[in-house]
Amino acid sequence: MTGPNETAMIDVATLTAWLDAGEVDLYDVREQAEFAAERIAGSTLVPLSSFDPGAVDTGSERHLVFHCKSGVRCGMASQILRAAGFQGAIHRLEGGILAWKAAGGKIQPGNG
């Protein structure tokens, strides 16, 4: 398990289990147009281009997970959050939404 000050990649199966159990705060750092086209159900948009660490609930007891298209931008978002002083565990979805879809994960269209 990931401890304080750590960032770890997680796989689709782990994210699915955490979502099913209601144990995750999932942030999508892709851009608005990407999010509007398709998103992982339960995710919150915080685009990397205008990433605001204050928009991330860092006081939650749930797992904090970032995802993007393929797993790169969520790493940058993690670094920004760390630079802002966050010392808790951060998880990144390995392979991003592409891996999620390839594994048969549920996608919602649009912002709804």
C-alpha positions as CSV (number, residue, x, y, z in Angstrom):
1,M,0.0,0.0,0.0
2,T,1.1,3.5,-0.7
3,G,2.1,5.6,2.3
4,P,2.6,9.4,2.8
5,N,4.7,11.3,0.2
6,E,4.4,8.4,-2.3
7,T,3.0,8.3,-5.8
8,A,2.1,4.9,-7.2
9,M,0.7,3.5,-10.4
10,I,-2.5,1.4,-10.0
11,D,-4.1,-0.8,-12.5
12,V,-7.7,-0.8,-13.8
13,A,-8.7,-3.7,-11.5
14,T,-7.6,-1.7,-8.5
15,L,-9.4,1.4,-9.6
16,T,-12.5,-0.6,-10.3
17,A,-12.5,-2.2,-6.9
18,W,-12.0,1.2,-5.2
19,L,-14.8,2.8,-7.3
20,D,-17.2,-0.1,-6.5
21,A,-16.4,0.3,-2.8
22,G,-16.8,4.1,-2.8
23,E,-13.2,4.4,-1.6
24,V,-11.7,6.8,-4.3
25,D,-11.6,10.5,-5.3
26,L,-10.9,10.2,-9.0
27,Y,-9.6,13.3,-10.8
28,D,-9.4,13.5,-14.6
29,V,-6.6,15.9,-15.7
30,R,-7.4,15.8,-19.4
31,E,-8.8,18.9,-21.1
32,Q,-12.5,20.0,-21.2
33,A,-13.1,18.7,-24.7
34,E,-11.7,15.3,-23.9
35,F,-13.8,15.1,-20.8
36,A,-16.9,16.2,-22.7
37,A,-16.4,13.5,-25.2
38,E,-16.0,10.6,-22.7
39,R,-15.2,10.1,-19.0
40,I,-14.9,7.5,-16.4
41,A,-18.0,7.6,-14.3
42,G,-17.4,9.3,-11.0
43,S,-14.4,11.3,-12.1
44,T,-14.0,15.1,-11.6
45,L,-12.4,17.3,-14.2
46,V,-9.3,19.3,-13.1
47,P,-7.5,20.0,-16.5
48,L,-3.7,20.0,-16.4
49,S,-3.6,23.2,-18.4
50,S,-5.2,25.1,-15.6
51,F,-4.5,22.7,-12.8
52,D,-5.4,24.1,-9.4
53,P,-4.2,22.1,-6.4
54,G,-7.0,23.7,-4.4
55,A,-9.6,21.9,-6.5
56,V,-8.4,18.6,-5.2
57,D,-9.9,17.3,-2.0
58,T,-6.7,16.6,-0.1
59,G,-8.5,16.1,3.2
60,S,-10.5,13.0,2.2
61,E,-9.9,9.7,3.8
62,R,-10.4,8.0,0.4
63,H,-7.7,7.1,-2.1
64,L,-6.6,10.0,-4.3
65,V,-6.3,9.0,-7.9
66,F,-5.4,11.0,-11.0
67,H,-5.9,9.8,-14.6
68,C,-5.5,11.2,-18.0
69,K,-5.4,9.7,-21.5
70,S,-2.4,7.5,-21.3
71,G,-0.7,8.1,-17.9
72,V,1.6,11.0,-18.6
73,R,-0.3,14.2,-17.7
74,C,-1.5,12.7,-14.4
75,G,2.2,12.5,-13.4
76,M,2.6,16.2,-14.0
77,A,-0.5,16.9,-12.0
78,S,1.0,14.8,-9.2
79,Q,4.2,16.8,-9.3
80,I,2.2,20.1,-9.1
81,L,0.2,18.8,-6.1
82,R,3.4,17.8,-4.4
83,A,5.0,21.2,-5.1
84,A,1.9,22.8,-3.5
85,G,2.8,21.0,-0.3
86,F,0.6,17.9,-0.4
87,Q,2.3,15.1,1.5
88,G,-0.3,12.3,1.3
89,A,-0.5,9.3,-1.0
90,I,-1.3,9.9,-4.7
91,H,-2.2,7.2,-7.1
92,R,-2.1,7.3,-10.9
93,L,-4.1,5.1,-13.3
94,E,-1.5,3.2,-15.4
95,G,-2.4,3.6,-19.0
96,G,-5.0,6.2,-18.3
97,I,-8.5,6.1,-19.9
98,L,-7.1,4.2,-22.8
99,A,-6.2,1.3,-20.5
100,W,-9.6,1.7,-18.7
101,K,-11.5,1.3,-22.0
102,A,-9.3,-1.5,-23.2
103,A,-10.1,-3.4,-20.1
104,G,-13.9,-2.9,-20.6
105,G,-14.3,-0.1,-18.0
106,K,-17.5,1.8,-18.1
107,I,-17.4,5.2,-19.9
108,Q,-19.9,7.9,-19.7
109,P,-20.4,10.3,-22.6
110,G,-20.3,14.1,-22.0
111,N,-20.4,15.9,-18.7
112,G,-23.2,14.0,-17.2
